[in-house]
């Protein structure tokens, strides 16, 4: 089973079929062997950073709940759960996603163990979606065997260094494949730019759910641009600042500035939380967890003129970045 297949099985609402026997996970396969390797070792943090932040109590509650879900479950030995991003480091806003990752051990896992792992992830996602009813993504799945030729475009090592363990903390031994990371960053950059450029300007896409998706994709573009162009893999906030300094004279950052303001002022109406709870209660009708997100998040909208202007600037930014990287 490859990492994409495994991620789909663990994250999606409708279970994909899995083999009757043990699962042998395959690392990402590459036609070419790269030589630009760098070995790093560090331990995942045990405690949240920035304990004096105003949002510490909320972050602490989220982490404690996720730890409880993990600790109460029958898990595969050596599976590592961690939380990274703003919930680990501090300074969250109402926009902030809960970013959780799982590292799967390089060993055979029985069908029963895989089902147990999926159950844990479904419980975690259910809780994460209740905290953020507009959240789009699932949990990042990483295979331990991929850490020996690690692709930093997945998660930069600097981001992993600030991650907090959700179960027993373990030493991380990673061999970064720098050349591979840069190549994949460029591929992802093109896909992200295309996603923004093809974003349709209609009423439904002005909903909070759709706009959050657009903003999230847009904010990754300067991060990937920095990785693909100057081969720097930084924590997201630092990467955006660095990209601005490097490219502001060539590419206007109006869309990024607008997205930053959206994030600061983001407000999710309370009724969306209640609506999502009602949809979850009638689960047999809407069995897909993401449906609860889509339906509840599509009942509130950004003002049309503000949304239209932002979408226009986002498309312009993505087009200019794509032109720059193609030169």
PyMOL commands that set and color helices and strands:
alter all, ss='L'
color gray80, all
select helices_A, chain A and resi 3-11+56-71+86-89+111-131+144-149+157-161+178-197+204-206+208-230+236-247+254-265+270-281+289-297+304-326
alter helices_A, ss='H'
color red, helices_A
select strands_A, chain A and resi 37-43+80-84+99-104+140-143+164-165+171-177
alter strands_A, ss='S'
color yellow, strands_A
deselect
rebuild
show_as cartoon
